């Protein structure tokens, strides 16, 4: 049986950009989680692809990363 990923290649690139944005600032998952008022597991789950982000969460994460959400989408090749 072949199991297909529930995430597209574009979504995987999107997650990679968010992870790189966090790591490039030497920010831990805990720091971002604290800024969002969420548990660290929230960050871990979306970064590992266990949880899919909605648009509202994406904008909150961009703000927590102190990044322009439009620029992040451009980096993903989505704009």
N, C-alpha and C positions, 0 to 999 in steps of 0.2 A: 504494500500500500504506500503510495506517495502522499506525503503531507506537505501541503503548500503553506508558505508563510502567510500570515494574515496581514503582513505589512509589505507594501510595495518598496521597490528600490528607492523611490523618491522619499518615502517616509524614513527609511534607514539613513539616507543622507541627511535628512532633516534632524534626526536624533544625533548623528555624528557632529553636526554643526553646533547643536546645543551643548553637547558634552565638551567639545573643543573650546567653546566660549567660556565655559566654567573653568576648565583646566588651565586655559591660557592666562587666567587671572589668579591661578593657584587657590581657587576657592573649593572648599570641600562640599560634599553633598549636604552636610549638616548646616553649613553657613547659608546655603540657598534655601534649605528647608525652613530654617529659622526666619529668614526674610519673608518667606511665604506664609508663615504660621502653620506649617505642615510638618508631619514627622519625616525623618530622614528617609524612611522606606518609600515615601511618595516619589522622591527623586530617584532612588534606586530602581523602582519599578518602571518608571517611564524610560530611564536611561537604558535599562536592560530589555525593553520592549515587552514587558509584562503588562503594561498599562498604556493605553493610547491617550494622547493629550487632545483636549478640545481647544478651540480657538481662544476662549477666555483664559484657560490655563496657560496657553502659549504666551499671551500678552503679559500675564503676571510673571511668568518665568523670565521673559525678556527684561522686564522692569527690575526683577531681583538680580539679574546679571548686569544691570545697568547698560543694556544694549538696545539699540534701535530695532524694533521688531521687523521693520521693512528691510533693514540691512541684513538681518539674519535670514530672512526669506530669500533675499538676493544671493546670499552666500550658498544657499541650498539649491539655487537654480530654479526656484519656484516663481520668481518674478523677473 
